[in-house]
Amino acid sequence: MWVLVTAFLVFFMQAGFMFLEAGFARERETVNVLLEGIVDTCLCGILFYAWGFAWMFGHGNGLIGWGDAAGHSWYCLQNLPDTYESTGVATLAFFLFQFAFADTCSTITSGAMLGRTGFWGDLWYSIGVSGFLYPIFGHWAWGPDGWLNSIPFWKAAPFHDFAGSTVVHTIGGMIALAGAIVLGPRLGRKFKRDGGGPMPYHNMTIASVGAVILWFGWYGFNPGSTLSAMDIAGVARVAANTTLAACAGGLGALIFVYPRSKKWDCGATVNGLLAGLVAITCPCYWVSPLGAIILGAVAGVIVILATDLLEYLRIDDPCGAWPVHGACGIWGTLSLGLFATGQFGAPTPTGADNSAGAVVKGLFYGGGTDQLVAQFIGNAAIGIGVFAVAMVLMYAVKATGTLRVAKEIEIEGLDLHEHGGTAYPDTRSSTH
């Protein structure tokens, strides 16, 4: 029941993503953003049912799974055991929980590609993300025999990613970056080095509410990854660390940006709190509250610097998908190798396994660089691999002629051309 309830919380994050991305978009593409969030979810559910769950969480080899250890296929959720592995959790409950994670990864991608992507293109790349990239690369770290989940051949500590700074956020962020690069900037987007700046958001009200909904959903994302409410200390620690990192991330971004314009920037603060949440997602089980505050505050600065980098490189990412999820997913994964206190080991249904050799200890707590090296290798392998395959995917979709709409369609607005109406037909011009 704990896993089901937290799965429902993670699923509700889709409402947060739809609000956030719609608010950061222009008015004329609002319906497009909303419908894409809904259709991504529908597609992801069917694909994860058909083969995604089997590929990611089934036994197989170090690169991909397909079923149980006896070789029975889990495609279309066939031949499933009553409970998943040694968790004691009903396998279908675990499936729903992980489907919500997969859906999150797919939605991250769209934030960097809004405003100029054709809806057919959205469908094609969403199939690629939910059906192939996420389950295959996710298996490497979370599959029962994924190569990053096995005995580390580099003779360092095992790779850890408690709730997905790498598996969900780095994967989503790197795909988003590939999409933004292949698409190119929106028409009229003039970058700071050319005398311009970011396009204005159309509705900071719904963007801000969307961010808070995401924060709420993260209480399913991170505490739910204990897979057991009986781990009472672990659940409480994860929830507290999640909260503190978000607070520090929001304040860090707000304060870091203020000297530039002497203005209190709502958009930067929104992405700052999300950056803190992304960063704490990997280490939340193993760090202290103080560590959560520090790494969250650093994430709040990183997200601004990463946004500056994209601006300098003339890469148009309207929602900051790569700065929030890519850059801060990398930081969050590495931060475990710095801030893990050495007090806790791997989670079990009733608490952390604190036996000798099981605890996770970072550099700042006398653990040396072993855990940091493991985190770097795991994140780099997945991040670089995903980016390379995502570039191939996006160029393949581009070759079909469906990835980017024609100039006149983008000027008219995706809502009118692709969906036949606007989000605010009674209040504003469709080309606002």
C-alpha positions as CSV (number, residue, x, y, z in Angstrom):
1,M,0.0,0.0,0.0
2,W,2.9,2.4,0.7
3,V,4.3,1.8,-2.8
4,L,0.9,2.3,-4.4
5,V,0.2,5.6,-2.5
6,T,3.6,6.9,-3.4
7,A,3.1,5.8,-7.0
8,F,0.0,8.0,-7.0
9,L,2.0,10.9,-5.7
10,V,4.7,10.5,-8.4
11,F,1.9,10.2,-11.1
12,F,0.5,13.5,-9.8
13,M,3.8,15.1,-10.8
14,Q,2.5,15.1,-14.3
15,A,0.1,17.9,-13.4
16,G,3.0,19.8,-12.0
17,F,5.1,19.3,-15.2
18,M,2.1,20.4,-17.4
19,F,1.6,23.6,-15.3
20,L,5.3,24.3,-15.2
21,E,6.0,23.9,-18.9
22,A,2.8,25.6,-19.9
23,G,3.7,28.6,-17.7
24,F,7.2,28.8,-19.1
25,A,5.9,28.5,-22.7
26,R,4.2,31.2,-24.8
27,E,0.5,31.5,-24.8
28,R,0.1,30.2,-28.4
29,E,1.6,26.8,-27.5
30,T,-0.1,26.2,-24.2
31,V,-2.6,23.6,-25.5
32,N,0.3,21.8,-27.3
33,V,2.2,21.5,-24.0
34,L,-0.8,20.2,-22.1
35,L,-1.9,17.7,-24.6
36,E,1.7,16.4,-25.0
37,G,1.9,15.8,-21.2
38,I,-1.3,13.7,-21.4
39,V,-0.3,11.8,-24.5
40,D,3.2,11.1,-23.2
41,T,1.6,9.5,-20.2
42,C,-0.7,7.4,-22.2
43,L,2.1,6.2,-24.5
44,C,4.5,5.5,-21.7
45,G,1.9,3.4,-19.9
46,I,1.3,1.1,-22.9
47,L,5.0,0.9,-23.8
48,F,6.1,0.1,-20.2
49,Y,3.4,-2.6,-20.1
50,A,4.4,-4.1,-23.4
51,W,8.2,-4.3,-22.9
52,G,9.6,-1.4,-20.9
53,F,9.2,-3.0,-17.5
54,A,10.6,-6.3,-18.7
55,W,13.6,-4.6,-20.3
56,M,14.3,-2.5,-17.2
57,F,13.5,-4.7,-14.3
58,G,13.6,-8.2,-15.7
59,H,16.6,-10.5,-15.5
60,G,18.7,-10.8,-18.6
61,N,22.3,-9.5,-18.9
62,G,24.2,-6.4,-17.9
63,L,22.7,-4.3,-20.6
64,I,19.0,-5.3,-20.9
65,G,16.4,-7.6,-19.1
66,W,13.5,-9.5,-20.4
67,G,12.0,-11.8,-17.7
68,D,12.6,-13.9,-14.7
69,A,15.8,-15.8,-13.8
70,A,14.4,-19.0,-15.4
71,G,14.0,-17.3,-18.8
72,H,10.3,-16.7,-18.8
73,S,9.3,-13.5,-20.6
74,W,7.7,-10.6,-18.7
75,Y,6.5,-8.9,-21.9
76,C,3.0,-7.6,-21.6
77,L,3.3,-8.3,-17.8
78,Q,3.1,-12.0,-18.4
79,N,4.6,-14.6,-16.0
80,L,5.1,-12.0,-13.2
81,P,5.7,-13.3,-9.7
82,D,3.4,-12.1,-6.9
83,T,6.1,-10.0,-5.4
84,Y,9.1,-8.3,-7.0
85,E,12.5,-9.9,-6.2
86,S,13.2,-9.7,-2.4
87,T,11.2,-6.5,-1.8
88,G,8.0,-8.1,-0.6
89,V,6.1,-5.6,-2.7
90,A,3.4,-6.8,-5.1
91,T,5.0,-6.8,-8.6
92,L,2.1,-4.9,-10.1
93,A,2.4,-2.2,-7.4
94,F,6.1,-2.0,-8.2
95,F,5.2,-1.8,-11.9
96,L,2.9,1.2,-11.3
97,F,5.5,3.0,-9.2
98,Q,8.2,2.5,-11.9
99,F,5.8,3.5,-14.7
100,A,5.3,6.9,-12.9
101,F,9.1,7.3,-12.9
102,A,9.4,6.4,-16.6
103,D,6.6,9.0,-17.4
104,T,8.6,11.6,-15.5
105,C,11.7,11.0,-17.7
106,S,9.7,11.4,-20.9
107,T,8.0,14.6,-19.7
108,I,11.4,16.2,-18.8
109,T,12.4,16.0,-22.5
110,S,9.5,18.1,-23.8
111,G,10.4,21.1,-21.7
112,A,13.4,21.8,-23.9
113,M,11.6,21.2,-27.1
114,L,8.3,23.2,-26.7
115,G,7.2,25.9,-29.1
116,R,8.5,24.5,-32.4
117,T,8.1,20.6,-32.3
118,G,5.5,19.1,-34.5
119,F,3.0,16.8,-32.7
120,W,4.0,13.8,-34.9
121,G,7.6,14.5,-33.9
122,D,6.5,14.6,-30.3
123,L,5.0,11.1,-30.7
124,W,8.0,9.6,-32.4
125,Y,10.6,10.8,-30.0
126,S,8.3,9.9,-27.0
127,I,8.2,6.4,-28.2
128,G,12.0,6.4,-28.5
129,V,12.4,7.7,-24.9
130,S,9.7,5.7,-23.1
131,G,10.1,2.5,-25.1
132,F,13.8,2.3,-25.6
133,L,16.2,4.8,-24.0
134,Y,14.8,4.9,-20.5
135,P,14.2,1.2,-19.9
136,I,17.5,0.1,-21.4
137,F,19.8,2.6,-19.8
138,G,17.8,2.4,-16.6
139,H,18.4,-1.3,-16.4
140,W,22.1,-0.6,-16.2
141,A,21.7,0.9,-12.7
142,W,18.4,-0.5,-11.4
143,G,18.0,-3.9,-13.2
144,P,18.6,-6.9,-11.0
145,D,21.7,-7.8,-13.1
146,G,22.5,-4.4,-14.6
147,W,26.2,-3.9,-15.0
148,L,26.3,-0.9,-12.7
149,N,24.2,-2.9,-10.1
150,S,26.7,-5.7,-10.0
151,I,30.1,-6.1,-8.3
152,P,32.1,-3.1,-9.5
153,F,34.9,-4.1,-11.8
154,W,36.7,-0.8,-11.3
155,K,37.5,-1.9,-7.7
156,A,35.7,1.1,-6.1
157,A,32.5,1.2,-4.2
158,P,29.2,0.1,-5.8
159,F,27.3,2.8,-7.8
160,H,24.2,4.1,-5.9
161,D,21.2,6.1,-7.2
162,F,18.5,5.9,-4.6
163,A,15.6,7.5,-6.4
164,G,17.0,8.6,-9.8
165,S,19.3,11.6,-10.1
166,T,21.0,9.6,-12.8
167,V,18.4,7.1,-13.9
168,V,15.5,9.6,-14.3
169,H,17.0,13.1,-14.3
170,T,20.3,12.8,-16.0
171,I,18.7,10.6,-18.7
172,G,15.8,13.0,-19.2
173,G,18.1,16.0,-19.1
174,M,20.5,14.6,-21.7
175,I,17.7,13.6,-24.1
176,A,16.3,17.2,-23.6
177,L,19.7,18.7,-24.5
178,A,19.9,16.5,-27.6
179,G,16.4,17.6,-28.7
180,A,17.1,21.3,-28.2
181,I,20.3,21.1,-30.2
182,V,18.8,19.2,-33.1
183,L,15.7,21.4,-33.2
184,G,17.5,24.7,-33.0
185,P,16.1,27.8,-31.3
186,R,12.6,29.1,-31.6
187,L,12.0,31.8,-34.2
188,G,12.8,35.2,-32.8
189,R,14.9,33.8,-30.0
190,K,17.8,36.2,-29.6
191,F,20.6,35.2,-27.2
192,K,22.4,37.5,-24.7
193,R,25.7,37.5,-26.6
194,D,23.7,38.8,-29.6
195,G,22.0,41.5,-27.6
196,G,18.9,39.6,-26.7
197,G,17.7,37.4,-23.9
198,P,15.2,34.7,-22.9
199,M,11.7,35.0,-24.2
200,P,9.2,36.1,-21.5
201,Y,7.1,33.4,-19.8
202,H,3.4,33.7,-20.5
203,N,2.1,32.8,-17.0
204,M,4.3,32.7,-13.9
205,T,1.2,31.9,-11.8
206,I,0.7,28.4,-13.2
207,A,4.5,27.8,-13.5
208,S,5.0,28.5,-9.8
209,V,2.0,26.4,-8.8
210,G,3.4,23.6,-11.0
211,A,6.7,23.7,-9.3
212,V,5.1,23.4,-5.9
213,I,3.0,20.4,-7.2
214,L,6.2,18.8,-8.3
215,W,7.7,19.4,-4.8
216,F,4.7,17.7,-3.3
217,G,5.0,14.8,-5.8
218,W,8.7,14.4,-4.8
219,Y,7.5,13.1,-1.4
220,G,6.4,10.1,-3.4
221,F,9.5,10.1,-5.6
222,N,12.1,10.0,-2.8
223,P,10.4,8.5,0.3
224,G,8.5,6.0,-1.9
225,S,11.8,4.6,-3.1
226,T,12.3,3.0,0.3
227,L,9.6,0.6,-1.0
228,S,8.6,0.1,2.6
229,A,6.8,2.3,5.2
230,M,8.3,0.0,7.9
231,D,11.6,1.7,7.3
232,I,10.3,4.5,9.5
233,A,13.7,6.2,10.1
234,G,14.7,6.0,6.5
235,V,11.3,7.4,5.2
236,A,11.5,10.3,7.7
237,R,15.2,11.0,6.8
238,V,14.5,11.0,3.1
239,A,11.5,13.3,3.4
240,A,13.3,15.7,5.6
241,N,16.4,15.8,3.3
242,T,14.1,16.3,0.3
243,T,12.5,19.3,1.9
244,L,15.7,20.9,3.0
245,A,17.4,20.5,-0.3
246,A,14.5,22.1,-2.1
247,C,14.5,25.0,0.3
248,A,18.2,25.6,0.0
249,G,18.0,25.3,-3.8
250,G,15.3,27.9,-4.1
251,L,17.1,30.3,-1.9
252,G,20.5,29.6,-3.5
253,A,19.2,30.5,-6.9
254,L,17.3,33.5,-5.7
255,I,20.2,35.1,-3.9
256,F,22.8,34.1,-6.6
257,V,20.7,35.9,-9.4
258,Y,19.8,39.0,-7.4
259,P,23.1,41.0,-7.9
260,R,22.7,40.8,-11.7
261,S,19.5,42.9,-12.0
262,K,18.7,43.9,-8.4
263,K,15.4,42.0,-8.9
264,W,14.0,39.0,-7.1
265,D,13.6,36.5,-9.9
266,C,10.6,34.1,-9.6
267,G,11.6,32.0,-12.6
268,A,15.1,31.4,-11.3
269,T,13.8,30.6,-7.8
270,V,11.3,28.0,-9.3
271,N,14.1,26.3,-11.2
272,G,16.4,26.6,-8.1
273,L,14.0,24.6,-5.9
274,L,13.6,22.0,-8.6
275,A,17.4,21.8,-8.9
276,G,17.6,21.1,-5.2
277,L,15.0,18.3,-5.5
278,V,16.8,16.8,-8.5
279,A,20.2,16.9,-6.7
280,I,18.9,15.3,-3.5
281,T,17.1,12.5,-5.3
282,C,20.2,10.3,-5.5
283,P,21.8,10.8,-2.0
284,C,18.7,11.4,0.1
285,Y,18.9,8.1,2.0
286,W,22.6,8.5,3.0
287,V,23.2,12.2,3.8
288,S,22.5,14.3,6.8
289,P,20.1,17.3,6.9
290,L,23.1,19.7,6.8
291,G,24.5,17.8,3.8
292,A,21.1,18.1,2.1
293,I,21.1,21.9,2.7
294,I,24.6,22.3,1.4
295,L,24.2,20.2,-1.8
296,G,20.8,21.8,-2.4
297,A,22.2,25.3,-2.2
298,V,25.0,24.3,-4.6
299,A,22.4,23.0,-7.0
300,G,20.7,26.3,-6.9
301,V,23.8,28.0,-8.1
302,I,24.6,25.2,-10.7
303,V,21.2,25.6,-12.3
304,I,21.9,29.3,-13.0
305,L,25.4,28.7,-14.3
306,A,24.1,25.9,-16.5
307,T,21.4,28.2,-17.9
308,D,24.1,30.7,-18.6
309,L,26.1,28.1,-20.4
310,L,23.2,27.2,-22.7
311,E,22.6,30.9,-23.4
312,Y,26.3,31.3,-24.4
313,L,26.1,28.3,-26.6
314,R,22.9,29.6,-28.2
315,I,20.9,26.5,-27.2
316,D,17.2,27.3,-26.7
317,D,15.8,25.4,-23.7
318,P,12.6,27.3,-22.7
319,C,12.0,25.5,-19.4
320,G,15.6,24.9,-18.3
321,A,15.2,21.1,-18.7
322,W,18.9,20.4,-19.0
323,P,20.1,22.9,-16.3
324,V,17.6,21.5,-13.8
325,H,17.6,17.8,-14.6
326,G,20.8,17.2,-16.6
327,A,23.4,19.4,-14.8
328,C,21.9,19.0,-11.3
329,G,21.3,15.3,-11.9
330,I,25.0,15.0,-12.5
331,W,25.8,17.1,-9.4
332,G,23.3,15.1,-7.2
333,T,24.8,11.8,-8.3
334,L,28.4,13.0,-7.5
335,S,27.3,14.6,-4.2
336,L,26.7,11.2,-2.7
337,G,30.4,10.5,-3.0
338,L,31.1,13.7,-1.0
339,F,28.3,13.9,1.6
340,A,27.3,10.3,2.5
341,T,27.8,10.1,6.2
342,G,28.8,6.5,6.6
343,Q,26.0,5.8,9.0
344,F,23.6,4.0,6.6
345,G,23.9,1.1,4.2
346,A,21.5,-0.2,1.6
347,P,17.8,0.1,2.5
348,T,15.8,-3.0,3.5
349,P,12.1,-3.3,4.3
350,T,12.7,-2.5,8.0
351,G,15.7,-0.2,7.8
352,A,19.2,0.4,6.5
353,D,21.6,-2.5,6.4
354,N,24.4,-1.2,8.5
355,S,26.6,-4.3,8.5
356,A,30.3,-4.0,8.0
357,G,31.1,-3.0,4.4
358,A,27.5,-2.1,3.6
359,V,27.5,1.5,4.7
360,V,28.0,4.3,2.2
361,K,30.6,6.9,3.1
362,G,31.7,9.9,1.1
363,L,34.9,11.9,0.9
364,F,33.9,14.6,3.4
365,Y,33.3,11.9,6.0
366,G,36.5,10.0,5.7
367,G,35.4,7.6,3.0
368,G,38.1,8.5,0.5
369,T,37.3,8.8,-3.2
370,D,36.0,5.3,-3.9
371,Q,32.3,6.2,-3.8
372,L,33.0,9.4,-5.7
373,V,34.8,7.4,-8.5
374,A,31.9,4.9,-8.6
375,Q,29.4,7.7,-8.9
376,F,31.3,9.4,-11.6
377,I,31.7,6.3,-13.7
378,G,28.1,5.3,-13.4
379,N,26.7,8.8,-14.2
380,A,29.2,9.3,-17.1
381,A,28.4,6.0,-18.6
382,I,24.7,6.5,-18.6
383,G,24.8,10.2,-19.4
384,I,27.2,10.0,-22.3
385,G,25.5,6.9,-23.7
386,V,22.1,8.4,-23.5
387,F,23.2,11.7,-25.2
388,A,24.8,9.8,-28.1
389,V,21.8,7.6,-28.7
390,A,19.4,10.6,-28.2
391,M,21.2,12.6,-30.9
392,V,20.7,9.7,-33.3
393,L,17.1,9.4,-32.3
394,M,16.4,13.1,-32.8
395,Y,18.2,13.3,-36.2
396,A,16.2,10.2,-37.2
397,V,12.9,11.9,-36.3
398,K,14.2,15.0,-38.1
399,A,14.8,13.0,-41.2
400,T,11.1,12.1,-41.3
401,G,10.2,15.8,-41.6
402,T,8.1,15.7,-38.5
403,L,10.4,17.1,-35.8
404,R,10.1,20.8,-36.4
405,V,7.1,22.6,-37.8
406,A,7.3,25.0,-40.7
407,K,8.1,28.7,-40.1
408,E,4.6,29.9,-40.9
409,I,3.1,27.3,-38.4
410,E,5.4,28.4,-35.6
411,I,4.5,32.0,-36.2
412,E,0.8,31.1,-36.3
413,G,1.2,29.1,-33.1
414,L,1.1,25.3,-32.5
415,D,-2.3,25.5,-30.7
416,L,-4.2,26.9,-33.7
417,H,-2.5,24.8,-36.3
418,E,-2.0,21.5,-34.5
419,H,-5.0,21.5,-32.2
420,G,-7.6,23.8,-33.7
421,G,-7.9,26.3,-30.8
422,T,-6.2,28.3,-28.1
423,A,-6.0,27.9,-24.3
424,Y,-7.5,31.4,-23.8
425,P,-9.9,32.0,-26.7
426,D,-12.0,34.7,-24.9
427,T,-9.2,36.8,-23.5
428,R,-6.2,37.2,-25.8
429,S,-4.9,37.1,-29.3
430,S,-3.9,33.7,-30.5
431,T,-0.5,35.0,-31.6
432,H,0.4,36.6,-28.2
